[in-house]
Amino acid sequence: RMSDGTTAGDVAARMKALGASAVGVNCSDGPMTVLEATEAMLATGLPVWAVPNAGLPRRVDDRLVYVSTPEYFGVYARRMFKLGVRFVGGCCGTTPDHVRRIAAAAKMAQSTDASADVDSQGALLAKGEAWSSDPPPSVAGHAAVPFAERSTLAKKIGSRFVVSVEVNPPVGLDLGRALDAVGMLKAGGVDVINIADGARAQARMSNLAMALRVQERGMETILHVCGRDRNLLGTLAHLMGAHELGIKNLVIITGDPPKMGDFPDASAVYDLDSIGILKLASRLNHGVDPGGKLLGSATSFVLATGAEPAALNYEREIQRLRLKKEAGAELVMTQPVYDPAVLGKFLDDIAPLGLPVLVGLLPLASYRNAEFLHNEVPGMQVPEAIRERMRKAGGGAAGRKEGVAIAREMLAQVKDRVQGAYIMPPLERYELALEVIDGLVR
């Protein structure tokens, strides 16, 4: 859809009425979404072209790497040609190997559609590692509030298994559905609600505003803070505002590039990456601003950070987690994991850091959902055996039931090694979060 809600089919019809000779879609977040959009455009009868990104980018060392494989691109190219798409190519992240797979799919389709063609814009390199400032000179400040006294969540960690569920601001102005979900989750025994900061670089309401509305209903929140949209001064003001509004828990991340979202021409700021923001928030917990000026009092934030147990550059991920702890991180929240061996190694390797962990769980909604996450979302690996289970389960309620069963198996295997779970329900199906924890942690 367009940002105003207009469907791809409606856009194509309008373009045809205005005299277009061909219509199509480029970029987006990978082949799956582009296939859906172009399928809707075929009704115009015009030639349709599809030029998807190679999935969503993930940061590896000093550059962004796109995660969709050439083989996956070839599968979707065949599907596009079979539907009747006439031109197929690749946008961001596309390599010569991707184009070869598209060309092979075109040759396979030539027996039924001789006009199939191949196009590529080539691979693009994105902005590298975000700048992280050195700490200001040490000055005398306040003693930090003891961890267990900073929030209800902090008090629970270490004394019981905690459950957090992600509920994000909508794309739009109506918080009704999100707040209804919060009420359901609270009644189901969930401890705290996570609220992302401009998730997937889309246009969403401020998560600070939503956090206030959620806490007004008696439910504690964890506020995501990313470095993409605010400079140093903006981030400082954001954190000080959160303190004033009673938001005590933060999870600090660098943030997805705007290129991944609905407004790819928006400026990425990144004055501070996750380590830089952790340093800033830690100083606020001691009553000191970034320039070393005393603030008169201190914040009492719980400082969480993210981690990817299945990171492609695993050693770099562990090293950055060490740096995050040095910068002030006190809690780790992982990306979703579907392989107990991967998570077990990660927990072993970070044990010397002594940081409590909330394990990320994303119950799969369908085989298609599993395929998309594995091939097009950075930091996600869904093992082949898990994807096969989802394929056999089929779609609809049966697929969601199998996805919940997989998440429950994962939780059951690791719940004695972690301090809690961080559940990310797919497609706003918040009831699945309660199904995951039912009988396991309550």
Residue pairs with C-beta under 8 A, 6 or more apart in sequence:
1 7
1 8
2 11
3 203
3 262
3 263
7 40
8 25
8 36
8 37
8 38
8 40
8 41
9 40
9 41
9 43
9 44
11 23
11 41
12 23
12 40
12 41
12 43
12 44
12 46
12 48
13 43
13 44
15 23
15 44
16 23
16 44
16 45
16 46
20 46
21 46
21 47
22 46
22 47
22 48
22 49
22 86
22 87
23 41
23 44
23 46
23 47
23 48
23 49
24 38
24 41
24 48
24 49
24 50
24 51
24 85
24 87
25 34
25 37
25 38
25 41
25 49
25 50
25 51
25 52
26 34
26 49
26 50
26 51
26 52
26 89
26 91
26 121
27 51
27 52
27 53
27 91
27 92
27 264
28 34
28 37
28 52
28 53
29 53
29 55
29 56
29 200
29 260
29 376
30 52
30 53
30 54
30 55
30 56
30 68
30 372
30 375
30 376
31 50
31 52
31 68
31 72
31 73
31 76
31 77
31 80
31 376
32 76
32 368
32 371
32 372
32 376
33 52
34 50
34 51
34 52
34 76
35 50
35 52
35 76
35 79
35 80
35 83
38 48
38 49
38 50
38 80
38 83
38 85
39 83
41 48
42 48
42 83
42 84
42 85
47 86
47 87
47 115
48 84
48 85
48 86
48 87
49 85
49 86
49 87
49 88
49 89
49 119
50 80
50 85
50 87
50 88
50 89
51 87
51 88
51 89
51 90
51 91
51 119
51 121
52 73
52 76
52 90
52 91
53 66
53 68
53 90
53 91
53 92
53 93
53 94
54 66
54 67
54 68
54 73
54 90
54 91
54 92
54 93
54 94
54 95
54 98
55 66
55 67
55 68
55 93
55 375
55 376
55 377
55 378
56 66
56 67
56 256
56 260
56 376
56 377
56 378
57 64
57 65
57 66
57 67
57 92
57 93
57 126
57 257
57 259
57 260
57 378
58 64
58 65
58 67
58 312
58 378
58 379
59 65
59 129
59 254
59 378
60 312
60 313
60 316
61 129
61 313
61 316
62 128
62 129
63 125
63 126
63 128
64 125
64 126
64 127
64 257
65 93
65 312
65 378
66 92
66 93
66 94
66 123
67 375
67 376
67 377
67 378
68 93
68 98
68 375
68 376
69 375
70 95
70 97
70 98
70 100
70 101
71 101
72 375
73 90
73 94
73 98
73 101
73 102
74 101
74 102
74 104
74 105
77 88
77 101
77 102
77 105
77 106
78 105
78 108
78 109
80 88
80 105
81 88
81 105
81 106
81 108
81 109
81 113
81 116
82 109
84 113
86 113
86 115
86 116
86 117
87 116
87 117
87 118
87 119
88 102
88 105
88 106
88 116
88 117
88 118
88 119
89 99
89 102
89 118
89 119
89 120
89 121
90 98
90 99
90 102
90 120
90 121
91 121
92 121
92 123
92 124
92 126
92 259
93 123
93 124
94 120
94 121
94 122
94 123
95 123
98 120
99 118
99 120
102 118
102 120
103 118
106 116
106 117
106 118
109 116
110 116
126 257
126 259
127 257
127 268
127 270
129 273
130 227
130 254
130 270
130 272
130 273
130 276
131 270
131 271
131 272
131 273
131 276
132 272
132 273
132 275
132 276
132 279
133 232
133 271
133 272
133 276
133 279
133 290
135 279
135 283
136 283
136 288
136 290
136 291
136 292
137 292
139 288
139 292
139 294
140 294
141 283
141 286
141 287
141 288
141 294
141 298
142 286
142 287
142 297
142 298
143 286
144 285
144 286
144 298
144 300
145 285
145 298
145 300
147 154
147 302
147 330
148 154
148 155
148 157
148 158
149 155
149 300
150 248
150 300
150 301
150 302
151 220
151 248
151 249
151 300
151 302
152 191
152 192
152 220
153 162
153 191
153 192
153 220
153 222
153 248
153 249
153 302
154 248
154 249
154 302
156 162
156 191
157 331
157 356
157 419
157 420
158 356
158 419
161 415
161 419
161 420
161 421
161 441
162 191
162 192
162 358
162 419
162 420
162 421
163 189
163 190
163 191
163 192
163 420
163 421
163 423
163 433
163 437
163 441
164 190
164 191
164 192
164 193
164 194
164 222
164 333
164 358
164 420
164 421
164 422
164 423
165 185
165 190
165 193
165 194
165 423
165 424
165 425
165 430
165 433
166 193
166 194
166 195
166 196
166 422
166 423
166 424
166 425
167 178
167 181
167 182
167 185
167 193
167 194
167 195
167 214
167 430
168 178
168 195
168 196
168 199
168 204
168 207
169 175
169 178
169 195
169 196
169 204
169 205
169 206
169 207
169 209
169 210
170 177
170 178
170 204
170 205
171 202
171 203
171 204
172 205
173 205
175 205
175 210
175 213
177 428
178 210
179 213
179 214
179 217
181 428
181 430
182 193
182 214
182 217
182 219
183 217
184 430
184 431
184 434
185 193
185 219
185 430
185 433
185 434
186 217
186 218
186 219
188 433
188 434
188 437
189 434
189 437
189 442
190 433
190 434
190 437
191 220
191 420
192 219
192 220
192 221
192 222
192 249
193 214
193 219
193 220
193 221
193 222
194 221
194 222
194 224
194 251
194 333
194 422
195 207
195 210
195 211
195 214
195 221
195 222
195 223
195 224
196 207
196 224
197 207
197 223
197 224
197 225
197 226
197 229
197 253
197 255
198 204
198 207
198 226
198 228
198 229
198 255
198 261
199 256
200 256
200 260
200 261
201 228
201 255
201 256
201 257
201 258
201 259
201 260
201 261
201 262
201 263
201 266
202 261
202 262
203 261
203 262
203 263
207 223
207 224
208 223
208 238
208 241
208 242
208 245
208 247
211 221
211 223
211 242
211 245
211 247
212 245
212 246
212 247
214 221
215 221
215 245
215 246
215 247
220 248
220 249
221 247
221 249
222 249
222 250
222 251
222 304
223 242
223 247
223 249
223 250
223 251
224 250
224 251
224 252
224 253
225 235
225 238
225 239
225 250
225 251
225 252
225 253
225 277
225 281
226 252
226 253
226 254
226 255
226 256
226 274
227 235
227 253
227 254
227 255
227 269
227 270
227 271
227 272
227 273
227 274
227 276
227 277
228 254
228 255
228 256
228 257
228 258
228 268
228 269
228 270
229 255
229 269
230 238
230 269
230 271
231 269
231 271
232 271
232 272
232 280
232 290
234 269
235 271
235 272
235 277
235 280
236 280
236 289
236 290
239 250
239 280
239 281
239 284
239 299
239 301
240 284
240 299
242 250
242 301
243 284
243 299
243 300
243 301
248 300
248 301
248 302
249 301
249 302
249 304
250 281
250 301
250 302
250 303
250 304
251 304
251 305
251 306
251 331
251 333
252 274
252 277
252 278
252 281
252 303
252 304
252 305
252 329
253 274
253 305
253 306
254 270
254 273
254 274
255 270
257 268
258 264
258 265
258 266
258 267
258 268
272 280
274 305
274 306
274 324
275 320
275 323
275 324
275 327
276 327
278 303
278 305
278 324
278 327
278 328
278 329
279 327
279 328
280 290
281 299
281 301
281 303
281 328
282 303
282 327
282 328
283 289
283 290
284 295
284 298
284 299
284 301
285 298
285 299
285 300
285 301
285 303
285 328
286 298
287 294
287 295
287 296
287 297
287 298
287 299
288 294
288 295
289 295
302 330
302 331
303 328
303 329
303 330
303 331
304 329
304 330
304 331
304 332
304 333
304 358
305 321
305 324
305 329
305 331
305 332
305 333
306 332
306 333
306 334
306 335
307 317
307 321
307 332
307 333
307 334
307 335
307 346
307 350
308 317
308 334
308 335
308 379
309 334
309 335
309 337
309 342
309 343
309 345
309 346
310 335
310 337
310 339
310 342
310 379
310 380
310 381
311 317
311 379
318 349
318 350
321 329
321 332
321 350
321 353
321 355
322 353
325 353
325 355
329 355
330 355
330 356
331 355
331 356
331 357
331 358
332 350
332 355
332 356
332 357
332 358
333 357
333 358
333 360
333 422
334 343
334 346
334 357
334 358
334 359
334 360
334 422
335 360
335 379
335 380
336 360
336 361
336 362
336 373
336 380
336 424
337 343
337 346
337 359
337 360
337 361
337 410
338 381
338 382
338 383
338 386
338 406
338 410
339 381
339 383
340 410
340 413
340 414
342 381
343 359
343 410
343 414
344 414
344 417
347 357
347 414
347 417
347 418
350 357
356 418
356 419
356 420
357 417
357 418
357 419
357 420
358 418
358 419
358 420
358 421
358 422
359 410
359 411
359 414
359 418
359 420
359 421
359 422
360 421
360 422
360 423
360 424
361 407
361 410
361 411
361 421
361 422
361 423
361 424
361 436
362 373
362 407
362 423
362 424
362 425
362 426
363 400
363 403
363 404
363 406
363 407
363 423
363 425
363 426
363 432
363 433
363 435
363 436
364 370
364 373
364 382
364 386
364 390
364 399
364 402
364 403
364 406
364 407
364 426
365 399
365 400
365 403
365 426
365 427
365 429
365 432
366 390
366 395
366 396
366 399
366 400
366 403
367 387
367 390
367 391
367 393
367 394
367 395
367 399
368 395
369 390
369 399
369 403
369 426
369 427
370 382
370 386
370 387
370 390
370 403
371 382
371 387
373 380
373 382
374 380
374 381
374 382
374 387
386 406
389 402
389 406
390 399
390 402
390 403
390 406
393 399
393 401
393 402
393 403
400 429
400 432
403 426
403 432
404 432
404 435
404 436
407 423
407 436
408 435
408 436
408 440
411 421
411 436
411 437
411 440
411 441
412 440
415 421
415 440
415 441
421 436
421 437
421 441
423 433
423 436
423 437
425 431
425 432
425 433
426 432
